[in-house]
Amino acid sequence: MKMRTRVRALFLALMFCGCTHAGATTLTPNFSDLWWNANESGWGLNVAQQADVIFVTLFVYNANTQAVWYSATLNLVSSTSGPEYVFTGDLFQTAGPPFSNVPYMPGAVVYRRVGTMTFDATSSFTAALQYSVDGTSVTKQIGRQTLRANTIVGSYLGSTSDITSGCINPANNGRRTEDPGPISIVQAGSQVVITAPTCAFTGTYSQQGQTGRIDNGAYICTNNAAGSITFTDIYVEQSGIIGKYSGHDLTCNFQGNIGATRRK
């Protein structure tokens, strides 16, 4: 791709950024979030990820319409070169002393295995949830639940990094480009402009749980390179911002990462 000069790769971008999101892992996307089925408001699950393990608390109702919680520690059992990751493990129901007991007696907590659970992530923001409770099996399509849209506005110091593929001229496949330096992001409503040292990006920002994405994106660079781009898995915190992107120009496709620390 004739696009720009960018960082060295996600690893170096994150080292430079120092803003890795809590729970993130180099093995899979970070699935930590509140998940639900938007057509079935009233139940859901909390997902907390550490490396290739996720802990799930499922809040649903029993046959008597009483609220009940289940929990599971799920291990990564398979992944593909694409977006799909599968976690599975045993599902438990717990009972114990009232929360008001002082001191609380953890030894009085009773664990009962009720079945199994599988969290099959079909993308970084959608999944198929399968679980069984005492012989009853349930399958649900779920996604990240958004409570409030984030803002990615800020002045940062970081870089972008990408690598080309599918080029008209095969000799350009595998070319890496970098663009380290100051990065500024402005936002008006859902419209976002990201300005890096040699390229500018525009697009429409939307929120997916803790993550953000930029669609309908375009870029133009000082060397006249231009094309389409989409940003996904955007995390922004006090310390900075990280995310992924993919796009194409007239000759190549590309995939890359952005990482930047917030400038004080």
Secondary structure, 3 states (H helix, E strand, C coil): CCCCCCCCCHHHHHHHHCCCCCCCCCCCCCCCEEEECCCCCCCEEEEEEECCEEEEEEEEECCCCCEEEEEEEEEEEEECCCCCEEEEEEEEEEECCCCCCCCCCHHHCEEEEEEEEEEEECCCCEEEEEEEECCEEEEEEEEECCCCCCCCCEEEEEEEEEEEECCCCHHHCCCEEECCEEEEEEEECCEEEEECCCEEEEEEEEEECCEEEEEEEEEEECCCCEEEEEEEEEEECCCEEEEEEEEECCCCEEEEEEEEEECC
